[in-house]
Amino acid sequence: MFLGDTDQLILTKHAAQIRHETTLRLGTCRASEKCPNHRHPHSEQAASQLPEVNHSAITSPFNMSEALNDLLPIHRLPTELLSMVFARSLPCSDFSSSGYVDPDVAGVRRAVLSISSVCRQWRSVAYGSPSLWTVVETPASVESQTSTQEYLGLSGRMPLCVSSQYPPNGLTMASLAPHADRIHQLYLELPEESLPIFRNAVQLLPPVPNLECLVLAARNYQYAQGSRLSLLARPPRHLRVLIIKNVWCYPEILYGRLTHLNISRCMKVHFPSLLTLLGRCTALESLVLVDLHNATSRPLEAAPASVHLPALRTLTLGMSSHVTLLQHMLSVLALPPTVTVRVFGKRALRSFMLLQLSPPPPFAATFDTLVFDNGPEACTIQASGPSDSRLLFDNERVDTFPIHWVSREFLASLLPFARIKRLTLRRRLTDTFVAADMPSLEFVRLIGGYTVDDEEHDRGWIEKALGVAKARFPHVPEMEVWSASPAIASLIQPEDFPSLRKLTICHLKSAWTTGELQGGPVSATRGALDVCFRVLDAAEEPVLDLPGIRPAGHRYGW
């Protein structure tokens, strides 16, 4: 972008040469004035050109600097490509992710102004790129109205993302009214004490016929009970995304057209009202509910599968506390057989401890693969099947929590253990998740700690897991064990697993105690049982996550 030391040296020498030539011409002119009879034939011309020479001596370095800057690669990019680079450098301004991160409107403004202040070419490109000016914050004072009007003018006819305070003032109405048809995303920040506003709410916003995403949010938890909120005289027919955060309210819109709904961090939620709202969202494809607390201390009463969501593709529940009403969602929602259910939170498993699903949900009926993982960072339960239905519980790591209560009550009513064909158990306590017999099991993988340091604890857990295996699935034909010692194979007796035909023992190379196993896999035969010892690389880890089980971006993203 800027000149280096070598270029500056060249320009300095060039300027000195021009001044030297100017001095010679001045000397010629003065000699001609002293000796009129010997006037130089070009002295008058030299005198007339003297101002131009002085100006050239001054401006030539800057002209050369500009010419050299024009040759830099960044300045050779087409205007369209440079505009795309600028757009990619801006902070996230998509209001549809406001459920878990607030839009950085001020950061977008600072970034655009910084880009347009670098040089004349960048300023010209930035001012000619309407997509850089589409994130607008409504004016709070007369001084800020000028910049808002400038942003609206530079945005051309591009769709707008508008952030505003609620209720809007007169300046907001005057600024947005001429551009209401271009507003596609609207973020309304509600005041701290919102209940009086809701009770006296009137139509304050201009019609926004092309609105696609609406966000109603407060900065902190609001303890006011939910109310119906009138925002617009005519509900926008193109509204597809609704986000409600930190305050329980529901605007008057066409809920039957919504495809994405996010309700998070709301206190005093009236459970029947929530079910009524969800029942109106018949076209809903993605539903995110995070930390919703009941408005009363009375037990919740709702008919099983009373809310039908036939188009739902993903259901995400977030629970940082076990005292929420979200644990009842799996029983009251009638989910389609191809839905993906994800549950996150530190107390996710504890919340479902005493819940029994009767009848079992249809989306879990085709599960044939289970993964129980009590890893170093989290305890997860994963399940999937051929119908694209998936289940994920992502809980904090379990050490002393009585998991057997979860297994006995909840998992036994949720998971079809009799249909499972592939099972993975990783580390201690996960054997308690196996809550029923598994006669259809074709493959089981037991993963303990497979380093020398874990050998003592690993052997004890493997023994417990094998005890569960003999009780729940003794006819499994194939087993894989990741253990701290190859001697673990001696615990697996053919008479305990009469149908077992293949046993694979996996371990790191440095922990092998038998010299003949250092060269790689070794196979042995014990009757009809084929035993294979496989040496692992130091960085090799078992692949536990099932395909498509985790979200591509944020856990609460769409």
Secondary structure, DSSP 8 states (H G I E B T S, - for coil): ----HHHHHHHHHHHHHHHHHHHHHHHHHHHHHH-GGG--TTHHHHHHTHHHHHHHHHHHHHHHHHHHHHTSGGGGS-HHHHHHHHHHTS----GGGTTTS---HHHHHHHHHHHTTS-HHHHHHHHT-GGGG-EEE--SSHHHHHHHHHHHHHTTT--EEEEEESS--HHHHHHHGGGGGGEEEEEEE--SS-HHHHHT----S---TT--EEEEE-SS---S---EE---SS--TT--EEEEESS--EESS-GGG-SEEEEEEEEEE-HHHHHHHHHT-TT--EEEEEEEEESSSS-----TT-EE-TT--EEEEE-SSSSSSGGGHHHHEE--TT-EEEEESTTHHHHTTT---SS--GGGTT--EEEEEE-SSEEEEEEE-TTS-EEEEEEE--SSS-HHHHIIIIIHHHS-GGG--EEEEESTTGGGG--S--TT--EEEEE---SGGGHHHHHHHHHHHHHHHHHH-TT-SEEEEE-S-GGGGGG--TTTSTT--EEEEEEEGGG---GGGTTS-EEEEETTEEEEEEEE-TT-------TT-S-SS-TT--
